[in-house]
Amino acid sequence: MKGGENEMNHYANYQLRLVQERRNEEMKQAADARRFARPSKPLRRSVGQSIVRFGERLAGEQPFELARFR
């Protein structure tokens, strides 16, 4: 290898290491943000409201009728 090629490989490896370190740090920060972030609404409330909305839609439908005799 010539001197210039060796320096280019060294520089490329250095850049790759910097990118990997930055990516690892960003992934760690994202994981911490997800772990410590509070949801906008508690899960229990969200599920309860979904059930209530479903019940309201179900109650709004016409009642079932018996099939006519043929």
N, C-alpha and C positions, 0 to 999 in steps of 0.2 A: 504494500500500500504506500501511496505517496503521502507526504505530510498533510496536504490539503484535504485528502479524502478522510484521513484519520480525524482531523479537526471537524469535518462535516458530520461524521458519524457521532462524534462526541457531542456536538451541538444538538443533533437530532435526538439522541438519547436524553440529553438534558431537557429539551423541550417536551419530550414525551413524559418524562418524570414529573415536570411541572404541571402538565395538563392532567395527569392522573391524580396528583395531589389535590389540585383544585376541584376535580370532579368528586373525589372522595370527601372533601370538606363540604361541598354543596349537598351531597347525599346525606351526610351526617346532620347538617343543618335542617334539611327537609324532614328527616326522620324525627328530630327533636321538635320541630314545629308541629308535626302531626301528633306526636305523643302528648304534648302539653296544651294543644289547642282545645278549647271547649267547643262542643257543637253548638250551633245557634239555638237548637231546641233539644231538650232531653228526648232520648229515644222513646221512653215510655209515653210521653205526650204526643209524639209524632205518630206512633202506632195507634194510640187511642183515637186521635182525630181521624185517621184513615178508616178505622172501623166505624166511627160515627158517620162519616160521609158515605160509606158503603151502605150502612143501614138506612140512611135517608133516601138514597137512590132506590134501594130495594123496596122501601115502604111506599115510594111514589108510584110504583107500578100498579096496574090494575090487578085486582085479586083474580086468582085462577077460577075458572068456571068448569062445571061438569061438561063433558063431551055429550053432544046430542046423540040420541039413539037413532040408528039408521033403520 
